[in-house]
Amino acid sequence: MTLPATISTERLVLRPFEMRDLDGYVAYYTGDRTDGVGGPQSRQNAVNRFFAMAGQWALRGYGRYAISLRDTAIGHAGVLHCDPADPAELTWTLWTAAQEGKGYATEAAQAVLAKWHGPALIARIAPENAASIRVAERIGMHFDPEASPPGYAPSMHTYRADTEAEGLGR
C-alpha cells in the first residue's frame, strides 16, 4: 500500500503537513464544521489529531496530505487507516466554507484515489453532508446500503470506489 510523498494537480499541491498548518487545522477542528467527524473538539484534542495525521505516514508509509493552494493549507485529503481492523478510508476536508464550491475537494480526492496502490477504499459520509456525497459520486464512489456504520458514528453512510470499472484503488 503506497502513496507518493507529494501529489501535484492543476491547482493544488498535496503535501506533508508542516507546523505552519497547525493553526488552520486547529481553527477548523475546534469549530462548527466538524459536527460530522466528532467535533468540535478542544484545542488539545485538535493538536493531538493533527500530530496523529502526520504520524500515520511514519507508521504506515501513507496517510493524509495537507491540501495546499498557493502554498497555504486549506484542508486535508488522503487515506485514513489507523486501526488495522478497519478498512482504509479515503477522506477529504476543506477547513473553511470560503474554499467550498470550487472543486478543490474533488480535485484532491481524485488525485489521491488515482495514485493509491492498495486495497479498495471506502469513504464514510454523514447522510446530511450533500457536498461530500457529491465529491464521492464525482470520483466514482457509490453508496453501499449494506455496509455497517462505524461504531463511533452510527449514522454514517459508506461509499465504495468502483475499482474494477474505474481502474482505481489498485
C-alpha positions in Angstrom: 0.0 0.0 0.0 1.6 3.2 -1.1 1.1 6.8 -1.9 3.8 9.3 -3.2 5.1 11.8 -0.7 3.6 14.7 -2.7 0.9 14.9 -5.4 0.5 17.9 -7.7 -2.7 18.7 -9.6 -3.6 21.5 -11.9 -4.3 23.9 -9.0 -3.2 22.1 -5.8 -0.2 20.5 -4.1 -1.0 17.7 -1.7 2.0 17.7 0.6 3.1 16.5 4.0 1.8 18.5 7.0 4.1 21.3 8.3 4.0 23.1 11.6 2.7 26.2 9.8 -0.5 24.2 9.1 -1.4 23.7 12.7 -3.3 26.9 13.3 -5.5 26.4 10.3 -6.3 22.8 11.3 -6.9 23.8 15.0 -9.3 26.5 13.9 -11.1 24.0 11.7 -11.3 21.2 14.3 -12.4 23.5 17.2 -15.2 25.0 15.0 -18.6 24.0 13.9 -17.5 22.5 10.6 -16.6 19.3 12.4 -20.1 18.2 13.6 -20.0 15.1 11.3 -16.5 14.0 12.3 -16.6 14.1 16.1 -16.1 17.8 16.7 -15.9 20.4 17.7 -13.0 19.4 19.9 -10.8 21.1 22.4 -7.6 22.7 21.2 -5.6 19.9 22.9 -7.6 17.2 21.1 -7.3 19.1 17.8 -3.5 19.3 18.2 -3.3 15.6 19.1 -5.3 14.7 15.9 -3.0 16.9 13.8 0.0 15.1 15.0 -1.7 11.7 14.6 -2.4 12.6 10.9 1.2 13.4 10.4 2.4 10.3 12.3 0.4 7.8 10.2 2.9 8.4 7.4 5.8 7.3 9.6 4.0 4.2 10.7 2.3 3.1 7.5 4.1 4.9 4.7 0.8 6.6 3.6 -1.8 8.8 5.1 -3.4 12.2 4.6 -1.9 15.3 3.0 -2.3 19.0 3.5 -4.2 20.4 0.6 -2.1 23.4 -0.4 -3.3 26.2 -2.6 -0.7 28.8 -3.4 1.5 27.5 -0.6 -1.3 27.7 2.1 -3.0 24.7 3.5 -6.8 24.9 3.0 -7.7 21.3 4.1 -6.6 17.7 4.1 -7.2 14.7 2.0 -5.8 11.2 1.8 -6.0 7.7 3.3 -7.0 7.3 6.9 -6.1 3.9 8.3 -5.3 4.0 12.0 -6.8 0.7 13.2 -5.8 -2.4 11.2 -9.2 -3.9 11.9 -10.9 -1.1 10.0 -10.9 -0.6 6.2 -8.7 2.1 4.6 -10.8 5.2 4.2 -10.4 8.0 1.6 -11.0 11.3 3.3 -11.2 14.9 2.2 -12.0 18.1 4.2 -11.8 21.8 3.5 -11.1 23.8 6.6 -13.3 26.8 5.8 -16.5 27.4 4.0 -14.8 30.0 1.8 -13.0 27.2 -0.1 -16.2 25.2 -0.9 -17.8 25.1 -4.3 -14.5 25.5 -6.2 -13.8 21.8 -6.8 -10.8 21.6 -4.5 -12.1 18.6 -2.5 -13.0 16.7 -5.7 -9.6 17.5 -7.3 -7.7 16.4 -4.1 -9.7 13.2 -3.5 -9.5 12.2 -7.2 -5.7 12.8 -7.2 -5.3 10.6 -4.1 -7.5 7.9 -5.5 -5.6 7.8 -8.8 -2.2 7.4 -7.0 -3.4 4.9 -4.4 -1.9 1.4 -4.7 -3.6 -0.8 -2.1 -7.0 -2.3 -1.2 -10.2 -0.7 -2.3 -11.0 2.4 -0.4 -14.2 3.4 1.3 -15.5 6.9 2.4 -17.7 7.4 5.4 -20.0 10.3 5.0 -22.8 11.8 7.1 -26.1 11.5 5.2 -26.8 15.2 5.5 -23.3 16.2 4.1 -24.5 16.8 0.5 -21.2 18.4 -0.6 -19.1 15.3 0.4 -21.7 13.0 -1.2 -21.3 14.9 -4.4 -17.5 14.6 -4.2 -17.8 10.8 -3.6 -20.0 10.4 -6.6 -17.9 12.7 -8.9 -14.8 10.5 -8.2 -16.7 7.3 -8.9 -17.7 6.1 -5.5 -21.1 4.5 -4.9 -23.3 4.3 -1.8 -23.2 0.8 -0.2 -26.6 0.4 1.7 -25.4 -3.0 3.1 -22.3 -1.6 4.9 -22.3 -1.3 8.6 -21.6 2.1 10.0 -18.6 2.6 12.2 -19.2 2.3 16.0 -18.1 5.9 16.6 -20.6 7.3 14.2 -23.7 5.1 13.7 -25.4 7.4 11.3 -22.5 7.5 8.7 -23.1 6.1 5.3 -20.4 4.1 3.4 -19.3 4.8 -0.2 -17.1 2.5 -2.1 -14.7 3.0 -5.0 -15.7 1.1 -8.1 -12.2 -0.2 -8.5 -12.8 -2.7 -11.4 -14.8 -0.3 -13.6 -12.6 2.8 -12.9 -9.3 1.1 -12.6 -8.8 2.8 -9.2 -7.6 1.7 -5.8 -5.1 -0.8 -7.2 
